[in-house]
Amino acid sequence: MYFAALLARTEDGWEASDTELDDVETLSDLADLAREASPDEDTVLVLIEQEDAWFGVVRVDGEEDPRIYVSDAAAAARSSYGEILLTDELLGRDPDDGDDLDALDLDGTEDGESDDDEAGDGDAVAATGEAVPHGPVGDAQILDDLGVSEKELRSLATDAVTEIAEALGASETLETVR
C-alpha cells in the first residue's frame, strides 16, 4: 500500500495535502505538482511511502531542481512511483547510455542477450534494464536544515513519513490527510 502527501511550508507552518500520483509520469510532473502546492515558492516536500518497503522524499524549493532521497533504490525500482524518482542522474548513469536503439534486436533484447536474462544476485532492474543498487540513493542531507539529520534519515525504516512529519512539527497536519 502506498501513501503520498505534499507538505508545503508557509508563514503559518506546514500545510499538508493528500496527493494523487496517477497522472504523474515523470519527476518533472511531480515537481510541477509540488510547485502548485506553494504559490509563494516556499519549500514543498513530497513524501512517498510503500508500507515496509521503501520511502522517498522529494524537496522542491521554488524553481530550483528537485532534490531526491530514496531509502531503498532496489525496492523502489519495482514500483511505478519509485521509478519516477529513480532518475539516471540519481543513479549515477549517463542518460545517453540507455538510448542506443542500434544495440536492440527486433524483439527488444540487446545483442547477445536472451529474453530470459535477468540481473544477477536478485538485483532489481530498472525500466532501462540496468541493475539498481540496494540501499539508499540521493541527497541524504535533504532535510538537514529542517531538523532531520542525514543519520536520522538513513535510520528510518517503517512509518518513515510519520517520523519525518513529527521531526518537522507537522504530524498533526499530516494526519488530517492520511
Backbone as CSV, one residue per row, in Angstrom:
resi,resn,N_x,N_y,N_z,CA_x,CA_y,CA_z,C_x,C_y,C_z
1,MET,0.836,-1.172,0.000,0.000,0.000,0.000,0.891,1.249,0.000
2,TYR,0.498,2.226,-0.784,1.247,3.457,-0.900,0.545,4.581,-0.154
3,PHE,1.362,5.532,0.274,0.835,6.781,0.803,1.715,7.881,0.245
4,ALA,1.086,8.921,-0.261,1.829,10.069,-0.778,1.156,11.342,-0.288
5,ALA,1.965,12.279,0.155,1.433,13.555,0.635,2.398,14.679,0.275
6,LEU,1.843,15.857,0.161,2.630,17.073,-0.033,2.620,17.851,1.268
7,LEU,3.769,18.298,1.695,3.883,19.194,2.846,4.492,20.494,2.339
8,ALA,3.729,21.564,2.408,4.203,22.871,1.962,4.449,23.759,3.171
9,ARG,5.645,24.332,3.236,5.970,25.223,4.355,5.457,26.617,4.024
10,THR,4.683,27.167,4.948,4.123,28.502,4.772,4.523,29.364,5.964
11,GLU,4.092,30.614,5.949,4.355,31.505,7.082,3.721,30.978,8.359
12,ASP,2.604,30.273,8.221,1.866,29.755,9.379,2.270,28.344,9.777
13,GLY,3.285,27.800,9.160,3.708,26.432,9.447,3.507,25.547,8.224
14,TRP,3.406,24.258,8.461,3.276,23.290,7.381,1.813,23.068,7.035
15,GLU,1.531,22.985,5.749,0.209,22.618,5.263,0.359,21.317,4.492
16,ALA,-0.539,20.383,4.761,-0.456,19.081,4.107,-1.617,18.886,3.155
17,SER,-1.347,18.143,2.103,-2.421,17.738,1.211,-2.115,16.345,0.691
18,ASP,-3.152,15.540,0.667,-3.050,14.211,0.101,-2.862,14.401,-1.387
19,THR,-2.038,13.614,-1.992,-1.803,13.809,-3.411,-2.023,12.526,-4.175
20,GLU,-2.603,12.658,-5.322,-2.857,11.533,-6.208,-1.760,11.527,-7.259
21,LEU,-1.048,10.415,-7.373,0.087,10.342,-8.285,-0.242,9.614,-9.587
22,ASP,-1.516,9.292,-9.806,-1.889,8.543,-11.007,-1.538,9.272,-12.295
23,ASP,-1.609,10.597,-12.309,-1.314,11.364,-13.516,0.140,11.809,-13.605
24,VAL,0.941,11.439,-12.617,2.352,11.822,-12.595,3.171,10.727,-13.273
25,GLU,3.871,11.112,-14.343,4.664,10.128,-15.078,6.163,10.367,-14.975
26,THR,6.556,11.602,-14.645,7.974,11.942,-14.605,8.277,12.762,-13.353
27,LEU,9.553,12.898,-13.069,9.976,13.739,-11.955,9.562,15.187,-12.204
28,SER,9.605,15.614,-13.439,9.189,16.973,-13.792,7.707,17.193,-13.465
29,ASP,6.869,16.201,-13.764,5.444,16.281,-13.414,5.271,16.409,-11.906
30,LEU,6.049,15.625,-11.159,5.961,15.644,-9.701,6.411,16.999,-9.151
31,ALA,7.486,17.550,-9.704,7.970,18.869,-9.268,6.932,19.945,-9.565
32,ASP,6.284,19.859,-10.726,5.238,20.826,-11.068,4.071,20.737,-10.089
33,LEU,3.691,19.521,-9.727,2.616,19.311,-8.755,2.988,19.947,-7.412
34,ALA,4.238,19.775,-7.007,4.710,20.356,-5.748,4.697,21.882,-5.812
35,ARG,5.137,22.430,-6.918,5.168,23.892,-7.055,3.765,24.489,-7.007
36,GLU,2.790,23.775,-7.531,1.400,24.241,-7.486,0.875,24.314,-6.057
37,ALA,1.447,23.515,-5.164,1.003,23.489,-3.771,1.487,24.697,-2.986
38,SER,2.459,25.433,-3.532,3.010,26.591,-2.835,3.177,27.757,-3.793
39,PRO,2.159,28.591,-3.891,2.243,29.725,-4.819,3.341,30.725,-4.462
40,ASP,3.798,30.727,-3.229,4.832,31.668,-2.794,6.242,31.116,-2.974
41,GLU,6.372,29.989,-3.667,7.653,29.343,-3.919,8.378,28.934,-2.646
42,ASP,7.601,28.590,-1.614,8.194,28.073,-0.387,8.617,26.618,-0.593
43,THR,9.258,26.059,0.398,9.680,24.669,0.356,8.468,23.745,0.359
44,VAL,8.489,22.783,-0.538,7.456,21.755,-0.582,8.147,20.403,-0.563
45,LEU,7.644,19.522,0.291,8.154,18.159,0.360,7.088,17.210,-0.169
46,VAL,7.491,16.315,-1.037,6.618,15.227,-1.461,7.138,14.000,-0.739
47,LEU,6.280,13.402,0.070,6.650,12.215,0.831,5.885,11.032,0.259
48,ILE,6.609,10.004,-0.148,6.004,8.808,-0.715,6.506,7.622,0.093
49,GLU,5.586,6.735,0.432,5.963,5.587,1.239,5.220,4.353,0.752
50,GLN,5.956,3.275,0.538,5.334,1.979,0.317,5.571,1.196,1.591
51,GLU,4.475,0.813,2.198,4.489,0.193,3.511,5.591,-0.860,3.659
52,ASP,6.475,-0.651,4.608,7.547,-1.568,4.983,8.517,-1.926,3.861
53,ALA,8.519,-1.173,2.752,9.444,-1.493,1.670,10.431,-0.355,1.406
54,TRP,9.927,0.851,1.194,10.794,1.985,0.893,10.012,3.280,1.087
55,PHE,10.776,4.381,1.180,10.150,5.700,1.187,11.037,6.644,0.384
56,GLY,10.404,7.705,-0.084,11.143,8.706,-0.834,10.734,10.096,-0.404
57,VAL,11.672,11.011,-0.490,11.426,12.419,-0.194,11.897,13.211,-1.408
58,VAL,11.005,14.041,-1.928,11.372,14.966,-2.992,11.179,16.361,-2.423
59,ARG,12.210,17.174,-2.520,12.145,18.533,-1.997,12.216,19.513,-3.163
60,VAL,11.236,20.408,-3.202,11.195,21.425,-4.235,11.222,22.784,-3.545
61,ASP,12.254,23.561,-3.846,12.403,24.922,-3.322,12.269,25.883,-4.492
62,GLY,11.061,26.435,-4.675,10.835,27.373,-5.776,11.107,26.735,-7.119
63,GLU,11.892,27.422,-7.931,12.182,26.932,-9.289,13.465,26.105,-9.359
64,GLU,14.092,25.842,-8.215,15.310,25.032,-8.215,14.975,23.599,-8.628
65,ASP,15.990,22.875,-9.093,15.796,21.467,-9.416,15.398,20.708,-8.159
66,PRO,14.521,19.728,-8.288,14.131,18.943,-7.110,15.311,18.156,-6.568
67,ARG,15.314,18.008,-5.249,16.296,17.164,-4.574,15.557,15.901,-4.147
68,ILE,16.235,14.759,-4.222,15.567,13.481,-4.009,16.370,12.609,-3.056
69,TYR,15.645,11.874,-2.222,16.237,10.820,-1.402,15.302,9.626,-1.461
70,VAL,15.852,8.442,-1.724,15.082,7.203,-1.738,15.769,6.230,-0.789
71,SER,15.005,5.653,0.134,15.585,4.805,1.176,16.117,3.481,0.661
72,ASP,15.524,2.908,-0.376,15.969,1.635,-0.931,15.680,1.636,-2.428
73,ALA,16.708,1.894,-3.210,16.536,2.027,-4.656,16.019,0.745,-5.294
74,ALA,16.509,-0.400,-4.843,16.089,-1.664,-5.446,14.599,-1.913,-5.206
75,ALA,14.130,-1.635,-4.006,12.699,-1.802,-3.715,11.875,-0.785,-4.504
76,ALA,12.347,0.445,-4.596,11.626,1.485,-5.321,11.568,1.188,-6.817
77,ALA,12.591,0.532,-7.356,12.629,0.215,-8.783,11.512,-0.741,-9.186
78,ARG,10.994,-1.483,-8.235,9.899,-2.416,-8.511,8.539,-1.744,-8.389
79,SER,8.532,-0.432,-8.208,7.308,0.330,-8.010,7.192,1.405,-9.089
80,SER,5.996,1.594,-9.607,5.823,2.640,-10.619,6.116,4.018,-10.033
81,TYR,5.761,4.245,-8.771,6.063,5.527,-8.145,7.554,5.674,-7.900
82,GLY,8.199,4.599,-7.517,9.638,4.637,-7.291,10.411,4.929,-8.561
83,GLU,9.956,4.375,-9.671,10.642,4.607,-10.932,10.630,6.076,-11.333
84,ILE,9.617,6.814,-10.895,9.565,8.257,-11.168,10.759,8.954,-10.509
85,LEU,11.105,8.498,-9.301,12.169,9.140,-8.531,13.569,8.697,-8.949
86,LEU,13.686,7.489,-9.478,14.993,6.918,-9.790,15.478,7.381,-11.167
87,THR,15.883,8.619,-11.225,16.370,9.197,-12.478,17.783,8.697,-12.763
88,ASP,18.208,8.822,-14.015,19.577,8.448,-14.380,20.586,9.203,-13.526
89,GLU,20.338,10.495,-13.338,21.251,11.318,-12.546,21.357,10.792,-11.110
90,LEU,20.214,10.441,-10.518,20.211,9.937,-9.148,20.992,8.633,-9.031
91,LEU,20.895,7.801,-10.067,21.568,6.503,-10.059,22.986,6.575,-10.619
92,GLY,23.429,7.786,-10.986,24.795,7.957,-11.477,25.012,7.388,-12.869
93,ARG,23.974,7.403,-13.702,24.079,6.872,-15.058,24.137,7.999,-16.072
94,ASP,24.724,7.701,-17.206,24.700,8.618,-18.334,23.389,8.379,-19.073
95,PRO,22.508,9.387,-19.153,21.199,9.172,-19.777,21.283,8.729,-21.229
96,ASP,22.385,8.989,-21.913,22.520,8.592,-23.310,22.843,7.111,-23.470
97,ASP,23.330,6.468,-22.399,23.706,5.055,-22.485,22.529,4.148,-22.800
98,GLY,21.342,4.460,-22.299,20.201,3.578,-22.490,19.416,3.857,-23.751
99,ASP,19.845,4.822,-24.552,19.068,5.211,-25.716,19.621,4.674,-27.030
100,ASP,20.523,3.738,-26.998,21.133,3.237,-28.217,20.246,2.179,-28.852
101,LEU,19.363,2.600,-29.728,18.427,1.678,-30.368,19.137,0.725,-31.310
102,ASP,20.340,1.066,-31.769,21.073,0.187,-32.673,21.484,-1.112,-31.993
103,ALA,21.619,-1.096,-30.675,22.034,-2.285,-29.940,20.870,-3.230,-29.662
104,LEU,19.653,-2.822,-30.010,18.490,-3.658,-29.748,18.171,-4.544,-30.938
105,ASP,17.845,-5.797,-30.650,17.311,-6.677,-31.681,15.843,-6.334,-31.852
106,LEU,15.221,-6.864,-32.871,13.820,-6.559,-33.124,12.904,-7.026,-32.002
107,ASP,13.345,-8.011,-31.212,12.495,-8.475,-30.111,12.664,-7.641,-28.853
108,GLY,13.486,-6.582,-28.895,13.659,-5.686,-27.760,14.810,-6.049,-26.850
109,THR,15.486,-7.170,-27.123,16.631,-7.531,-26.295,17.889,-6.943,-26.916
110,GLU,18.911,-6.816,-26.118,20.170,-6.309,-26.642,20.904,-7.444,-27.342
111,ASP,21.819,-7.087,-28.249,22.601,-8.093,-28.963,23.244,-9.052,-27.980
112,GLY,23.088,-10.347,-28.241,23.706,-11.358,-27.390,22.953,-11.641,-26.119
113,GLU,21.842,-11.006,-25.888,21.076,-11.184,-24.653,19.821,-11.992,-24.975
114,SER,19.531,-12.982,-24.168,18.309,-13.743,-24.401,17.149,-13.084,-23.674
115,ASP,15.932,-13.443,-24.070,14.744,-12.854,-23.460,14.656,-13.125,-21.970
116,ASP,15.243,-14.233,-21.520,15.078,-14.595,-20.117,16.291,-14.247,-19.267
117,ASP,17.238,-13.461,-19.803,18.355,-12.984,-18.976,17.827,-12.050,-17.904
118,GLU,18.352,-12.191,-16.699,17.932,-11.319,-15.599,19.162,-10.782,-14.909
119,ALA,18.965,-9.736,-14.122,20.078,-9.189,-13.333,20.499,-10.227,-12.310
120,GLY,21.788,-10.272,-12.022,22.296,-11.267,-11.097,22.018,-10.951,-9.650
121,ASP,22.116,-11.964,-8.817,22.025,-11.841,-7.363,20.741,-11.187,-6.875
122,GLY,19.666,-11.317,-7.598,18.390,-10.787,-7.141,18.291,-9.271,-7.185
123,ASP,19.198,-8.609,-7.914,19.123,-7.153,-8.016,17.845,-6.743,-8.726
124,ALA,17.302,-5.628,-8.323,16.156,-5.070,-9.035,16.662,-4.493,-10.347
125,VAL,15.797,-4.498,-11.336,16.169,-3.990,-12.635,15.246,-2.834,-12.978
126,ALA,15.830,-1.707,-13.311,15.043,-0.535,-13.687,14.484,-0.731,-15.086
127,ALA,13.612,0.171,-15.497,12.994,0.097,-16.822,14.046,0.087,-17.931
128,THR,15.234,0.605,-17.661,16.296,0.628,-18.660,16.975,-0.719,-18.796
129,GLY,16.659,-1.662,-17.891,17.282,-2.971,-17.934,18.556,-3.047,-17.117
130,GLU,18.936,-1.973,-16.462,20.152,-1.956,-15.655,19.832,-2.264,-14.201
131,ALA,20.761,-2.944,-13.532,20.578,-3.253,-12.115,20.579,-1.969,-11.294
132,VAL,19.780,-1.958,-10.252,19.650,-0.810,-9.371,20.231,-1.216,-8.014
133,PRO,21.023,-0.356,-7.382,21.654,-0.731,-6.120,20.647,-0.900,-4.978
134,HIS,20.955,-1.832,-4.104,20.172,-1.967,-2.879,20.616,-0.864,-1.934
135,GLY,19.700,-0.342,-1.148,20.036,0.680,-0.173,19.693,2.074,-0.655
136,PRO,20.024,3.056,0.171,19.623,4.444,-0.115,20.407,5.068,-1.261
137,VAL,19.720,5.975,-1.968,20.354,6.781,-3.012,19.823,8.202,-2.889
138,GLY,20.590,9.133,-3.385,20.129,10.515,-3.405,20.768,11.377,-2.337
139,ASP,20.129,12.497,-2.079,20.627,13.528,-1.177,20.174,13.247,0.257
140,ALA,21.018,12.587,1.021,20.671,12.235,2.402,20.637,13.456,3.321
141,GLN,21.122,14.591,2.859,21.090,15.826,3.645,19.905,16.700,3.264
142,ILE,18.951,16.128,2.571,17.804,16.843,2.033,16.979,17.568,3.100
143,LEU,16.976,17.034,4.321,16.162,17.616,5.395,16.992,18.182,6.538
144,ASP,18.318,18.266,6.368,19.200,18.759,7.435,18.743,20.099,8.002
145,ASP,18.460,21.062,7.139,18.097,22.399,7.607,16.692,22.452,8.195
146,LEU,15.942,21.348,8.065,14.591,21.289,8.629,14.536,20.458,9.911
147,GLY,15.707,19.997,10.374,15.765,19.300,11.650,15.870,17.789,11.578
148,VAL,16.037,17.232,10.383,16.222,15.779,10.255,17.600,15.562,9.643
149,SER,18.512,15.062,10.465,19.889,14.884,10.011,20.004,13.696,9.056
150,GLU,21.133,13.660,8.367,21.414,12.551,7.451,21.353,11.218,8.196
151,LYS,21.948,11.177,9.373,21.963,9.942,10.173,20.540,9.518,10.534
152,GLU,19.717,10.478,10.954,18.328,10.166,11.306,17.545,9.678,10.082
153,LEU,17.745,10.338,8.960,17.035,9.961,7.743,17.405,8.544,7.318
154,ARG,18.684,8.222,7.356,19.141,6.889,6.950,18.675,5.797,7.915
155,SER,18.367,6.166,9.148,17.947,5.163,10.132,16.451,4.870,10.087
156,LEU,15.686,5.682,9.371,14.243,5.475,9.295,13.937,4.230,8.475
157,ALA,12.917,3.505,8.907,12.530,2.297,8.166,11.015,2.273,8.002
158,THR,10.336,1.711,8.979,8.885,1.643,8.882,8.275,2.941,9.377
159,ASP,7.196,3.343,8.760,6.460,4.558,9.106,7.342,5.810,9.061
160,ALA,8.215,5.850,8.076,9.166,6.949,7.938,8.474,8.283,7.711
161,VAL,7.403,8.286,6.927,6.708,9.541,6.637,6.197,10.174,7.925
162,THR,5.636,9.363,8.811,5.142,9.874,10.093,6.285,10.432,10.931
163,GLU,7.405,9.718,10.955,8.551,10.174,11.743,9.131,11.478,11.190
164,ILE,9.169,11.617,9.876,9.648,12.856,9.263,8.711,14.000,9.635
165,ALA,7.412,13.755,9.514,6.430,14.788,9.856,6.555,15.204,11.316
166,GLU,6.787,14.248,12.215,6.968,14.573,13.635,8.186,15.468,13.826
167,ALA,9.287,15.126,13.174,10.506,15.927,13.308,10.315,17.346,12.760
168,LEU,9.460,17.494,11.757,9.198,18.811,11.173,8.157,19.596,11.958
169,GLY,7.496,18.937,12.921,6.424,19.575,13.655,5.128,19.602,12.856
170,ALA,4.985,18.650,11.954,3.811,18.634,11.065,3.008,17.347,11.182
171,SER,3.168,16.608,12.264,2.490,15.313,12.356,0.976,15.441,12.397
172,GLU,0.459,16.432,13.146,-0.992,16.611,13.193,-1.529,17.032,11.825
173,THR,-0.795,17.882,11.158,-1.187,18.337,9.830,-1.220,17.157,8.853
174,LEU,-0.213,16.308,8.922,-0.151,15.145,8.034,-1.285,14.169,8.322
175,GLU,-1.593,13.977,9.590,-2.654,13.035,9.955,-4.012,13.444,9.410
176,THR,-4.220,14.725,9.163,-5.502,15.175,8.616,-5.726,14.678,7.196
177,VAL,-4.646,14.369,6.470,-4.795,13.874,5.098,-4.549,12.378,4.978
178,ARG,-4.117,11.762,6.042,-3.799,10.322,5.983,-5.036,9.498,5.949
